[in-house]
């Protein structure tokens, strides 16, 4: 069973340099402006992954009553998925939904 370590903190997006605020209802793991993430965790919030590559949003998939962003690490090519946040750039989400995977 995976462990979840709740880390909701401000950060500067390494892709677009946007100052990202805390989400305040769950752990923030990606930039709401460009949707990029960083490959930091093995289990959610553990910050134990040594890769540290940028995670590019490459697609989107339906998940229960919401959606998940599909990421691909630009350094190690690992795929990862995470639920969208309430303040994510909806235009970017629509753009991802039209990409062919």
N, C-alpha and C positions, 0 to 999 in steps of 0.2 A: 504494500500500500504506500502510495506517495505521501510525503509529508508536505504541508503547505506552511511556509513561514511568511507571515503577513508583513511585507515591506512596502509601504506607500510613502514615497518620498519625492521631493522635487529633483529635477535633473535637467541638464542641457542636452537636447537632442544632438547627437553627433552627425546626423545627416543634414538637418536643416538649421541647426543652431537655435531652435525655438526653446524658450524657457518653459518647461513643462511643470505644471502645478500638481500637487497631490490630488488624487481622485476622491478621497474621503469616504468611499463606500466599499472599496476593495483595493487590492494592490495594483498600482499602475505599472504596466510593463512596456508601454510603447508611446510614441509621440502622437498626440491627437491631431496634429497638423499634417504631418507627412506619413504617419502610420508606421514608421520604421521602429524597430526594437533593437536590443543589443543582446547577444548570446552570453548571458551571465550565469544562468542557473542550470543545474542538473535536475533538481527537484524545485518546484516553485518557491522562490525567495531564498534559496540557500547560498547564492552567489559563489558556488563551487566550480563552475565551468571555467576552464582556463582559456577557452577559445577567444572570447571577447570580440568576435566579429560582429559586423552590423547585420541585422536580420531584415532583409528586404521583403515588403509585403508583395506577394505574387498572386494571390487569389483570395476568394472568400467562399465560405460554405454555410449552408443553413445548419443551425444547431438549436434544437428545441424551439423556443419562441424568440430566438435571436440569431446572431451570426457569429462565426469565427473567422478571423483573419488567418490566412495561411502564409507563413514566413519561410524564406530560404536564407540560410546564413551565407553571406558573401565570402566567408573565409573557409568554412569546413563543409558547406553544402547541406548541412542537416536541415530537415524540415521541422517546423514547429507550428502549433495552432494556439490561438488565444481568442477569447470572447471580446467583441467590440466593447468600447466604453461609451457611456452616454454622451460625451462631448467630442467624440471622434468626428473628423472632417467627413461629412456625409458625401460630398462630391468625390472624395478619394475612394470611399467605400463603393459607390456606384461604378467608378472607373475600374476598380478591381473586379467587380461582378461581371464586367463585359470582357475581361481578358480570357483567352482560351488557354487552358492549362495542358 
